[in-house]
Amino acid sequence: MLCLLTLTVVTGMAQKTEKKKIAKDTINRAADSTEVEAKEEAADNIPIVSLDENDLGDGSSQNVSSMLTTARDPFYSAAAFNFSSTRFRVRGYDGDNFSTYMNGIPMENLDNGFTPFGLWGGLNDVLHNKSLSIGLHYNTTAFGDVGSTTSIDTRASKQRKQTQFGYAYSNRNYTHRFSLTHSTGLSKNGWAFTFSGSRRWADEGYSAGTYYDGWSYFVGVDKKLGKKNLLSLVAFGAPTKNGKQGAATQEALDLAGTNYYNPYWGYQEGKKRNANVGRTNQPVIIFTHDLKIDENSSLVTAASYSFGERGASSLDWYNVADPRPDYYRYLPSYYDDQDPLYQKLTDAWKNDESVRQINWTNLYTTNRSGTETVNGVTGHRSRYILQEAVTDTRKLNFNTVYNVKVDNNLFFTAGGSYQMLKNNYYKQILDLLGGDYFVDLNQFAERSYPTNPNANQNDLNRPNRIVGVGDRYGYDYDIHVNKAAGWGQGVLKYNWIDIYGAVEFSNTQFWRVGNVKNGLFPTNSFGKSTVYNFNNYALKGGFTFKIDKRNSLYMNMSKMTKAPFFENVYLSPRTRDNVQDNVKNEEIQSVEAGYVVNAPKIKLRFSAYYTEFLNQMNVMSFYHDTYRNLVNYAISNIDKAHSGLEFGFETKLLPTLTLNGAAAVGRYYYNSRQTAITTLDNDASVLSKDLVYSQDYRVGGTPQEAYSLGLNYRSRKYWYVSLTGNYFAKMWMDINPIRRTAAAVDGVQENSPLWHSILDQQQLSNQHTLDFFGGYSWKLPKSWGLKKASFLVFNAGVSNILNNKTIITGGYEQLRYDFMEKDINKFPSKYYYAYGINYFMSLTYRFY
Amino acid sequence: MNIMKNKIGLFVSMVAIATAAAIVIPACNKKFDAPPAATDPNITPTHTIKQLKAMHGTLPTDQGRLDVITTDVIISGVVVADDKSGNLYKELYIQDATGGIALELDAAGLYGTYPVGRRLFINCKGLCVTDYNLLPQLGIKAIVSGAPSIQGIPSDLIKNYITGGSLNNPVVAKTVTPASLPTPVLGDDNLATLIQLNNFEFLKGDTTSTYADTSAYKATKNITIHDCSGNTIIIRTSGYANFAAAKPAKGNGSVTALYTAYGTTKQLIIRDTTDIKFTGRRCYQFEEDFNAFPVTGTAPLVVPGWKNILETGDVPYTIAYFSAAQGDFAKISAFTSAALPTTNISTWLISPDITLVSGAPLYTFTCSRRYPSATLKAYVSTNYSGGAPSAATWTLLGTVPNGTASAFTPFDSFGPYNLATYIGQKINIAFRYEAAAGTAASNVATYEVDDIKITY
């Protein structure tokens, strides 16, 4: 019914607007761009959280909407900012369906397809030149993804000649930010330089125990050679460390009295210490050659290299009690509510902060108690350590794109790319926490195979190795991914219609190289694995029918196959090179149609889409304390169907007053019964193979319906204010597939409350937010003796003005499930909540 | 041309939107998938549970032997008791028309998957059938601490042996009489089945206690129930049962329970307190067994409602204990009296007010005694108002015969005294102990009174 309603409104709008008299565009562009900057700065400061249990810091956490830009598209500009608080994903797609190019180079991770925005975090000043290709529309830089394709041009000669110094203050991820950017513009002899740097930090972020410590730098040099050649080099990086926020069960949140309870920290000698620290330092260097062959053709060739580490720290332990304060056995609910311990623990959790936070002192005390001799070394053997899961990346990209205008109606694009990635994954010790050494042993294997003396060796090549701070231990393996692609595209443009078609072929290879010989898998943990090879194609085509100069209609279609990501193929790359049963390509087919009005007084886009994802795979891991082991779920045959309507408009009520609105009404379903294979990290045998009754479960983690309505006043005096209300509905927790198997409800009466508690998907309550933005751009008087045009720009944004602290932005159903007892409350879902009222203020001094 | 195009455009856009809507609208709010409901698998049992147990044997010499099934033996049974209340742990009882058996599984929370009423199909090949002090058991043979023993089937292996079938199969306890339960032997078909006994009740003193030990030790506890004919049986409850702290029901009625044995001792195991339907009136309209009160030594008996009145002399009734079978009782003896050489001893034990309600109020009590010199008399009064016994009129019901110096008599039963004439009235019953001044302490009598009862 809701779907119908939306449609009626939309068609009504479309008809009305066509009749409107067209007036001159009077938007104050200066104020407009100020607002854009404010919003981009705000987006840069949206918290990054881990979205699933086994996020080992591989960069899989990201906010899709932050890749969007304030494109002129009225729907996308709403989606980019207004919907970001609930982690809205455009069309419900996963992050790997949105790609980002910088100076001609594809920036997405080859390991999971996500765009690593953090690599250029804090460099907003040089990121203003962006273009966004929405959905299946063609573009001239790349074949493109089904979600969107963003191109960022950070080349020095494309930066506006200016110098600016900025300071920002916020209560979100970081508290302070200083930034300094200088761009020279293109000099007469063909040089252009850009320098930018920023410092962002927070001693404590919005949630207790979180912190932020980031630097960013950017250097760009352009040299124009003659009229045809532009050589560009950019190098940038954003070394960042941040103390993270952990998800927690509602019980823990309620006991702590705040939805922002963070189990990741504890006091150490009076100071808050966070055990889960994210660290990134991956500089990127891009070299671009832009050749204008002639008036009608160009060739852009780029090569890039990025390298460096990202790490995620956490506690690790060996044959001692779990140090995490919110471990389920430490919570009152572990006991019957009649048990006296229930009340005692409830009181302790409520009233004693040290109970619900990490007890660092205890970890040190344990490590310092007693001495032990292992492998000839005598001293305090650490039982608890602080470890870091590190991904060390080396990535080389090459990309070239040729564009030619064959005649006035025919445009042709061809491109080719080659990408090489080598990721080295390992664990290292950050802190022995008072002990003298740690032994590189697999305690889980020790318990599972007490009679096999080799089983507990993480590395048979170096048995019983004594490890200290900075040493690698546990696992150590490389993943290599090579991808070659070539594509071509033809566009026919006429006054009344544009038609295009594009095709891409690609080949992807990946393999694993083990650097240690695991005692459990001596034959398939060390050395190079089989090379997996995937050939893929992608086709798309469509037309835009131009009803008149301002109204157009489009329809696009696409069909493609995609190589799986290695992280969804290897069952347990930490220990061995076993893969999923039937490794095959993912298939995507998508169709979209829309209606666009682009008139001075109104901009409007209405679109509908239907997309199917077929044969997706996923591997999930979690620690199971009955098996005392990491359990791996290999899920395959994941099909999804995403359909929906998008609507966005922006209309001028007055020359200075704009009304804008956006609505995304989607239905994202799992569209198959998946297969789940359960294995243990320590054992190659299959524990069970289950059919997952996942048909028509909702794809979670994003609102399926999002609405916004905003008023924007832009004064001719260079200030603006805007107020936007947002409403979110149909938000679902993503499902743990294992809980939707016959085994999960074996013995449970159909349709009983227990049956529903196990199978039903949790729908999160509908939410609303109210956001404010305002700013003022003050041109400093010349009478002050300033030689150059100088501006002082003030921006402020207040999000969630109503201080709604009950918005669940994410979380997960714990993967662990008690198949015998079937009580889901034993391992309940964990949640993250969106911040309450939060603000961002910035002051920028800029001169040209 | 432009207008024409506009119209075409409008038409096309309407069509496109309608198409889009046609795609999207059916997608609204689809019904969730769900696994199929439980049904019986296509498995045909080859043996009955009785036949399975016969593979272990029924002779006394078969007792305790671990018999591993080496052939394809498939049984089917309905779960009649699970571990939901915690009274059973890592154990289920299943039953078919021929009998029942305890199923040992090394997993907790079994009720989630194998609830009462679920039919199970068990491939016994590789499992072990035996008895634990006569109670038939099906589990797995394993060597633990060097000795072979029966163990629960490891949780990861349960699926290899057990296939769950349909739910909610009727679970009906067989109604039996105490007389129909012979002394347990191997091969007793009643063992490990659900039975129902009617007209039972807890001892009055136990109704103020708990089903099991509520201390940190969580010890298992036996409580005796009895019917009005005096048949008794034990209810055995684990300290881990979630009803361990509950108080046994006060009334009389039916009990549904697993019938088990520990050697020749018959034991009932209830699944939870709903198995006890003691809601009717008890066997007696008045009873006192003193079991709810601690032994007092030489200190006076204090039982709510009862009066312990030293009319003359210094000898009170006390609470004493001799054997578990008898429990506590009221005791009186002037043996240690300082007053006896010079003073007549007269002490009353007077019951709370009793209003007799029905047709055949027969009053009985038991008494054990030793030494001849003193008397114990049983009285009834309709006008005792709580003060001095002398202010009331007492009707003598009987005098307990003297004991001898040689030994305590058994707790002989006295009565029944027919109190029918007092129906509808408030009465008090009383015992009066009298010893004459100067009686030799070595010869003065001791009386022990217990199990005071008045029938309906």
Interface residues (C-beta under 8 A of the other chain):
Chain A: M1 L2 C3 L4 L7 V10 T11 A14 Q15 E18 D336 Q338 W496 F545 I547 D548 N551 L553 M555 A593 Y595 F606 S607 A608 Y610 T626 A641 S643 G644 L645 V665 R667 Y669 R673 L687 Y693 S694 Q695 D696 Y697 R740 T741 A742 A744 V745 D746 G747 V748 Q749 E750 L754 L759 D760 Q761 D818 F819 M820 E821 K822 D823
Chain B: N2 K5 N6 I8 G9 L10 V12 S13 M14 A16 I17 T19 A20 A21 I23 V24 I25 A27 C28 N29 K30 K31 F32 D33 A34 P35 P36 A37 A38 A107 A108 G109 L110 Y111 G112 T113 Y114 P115 R118 S155 D156 G164 L167 N168 N242 A245
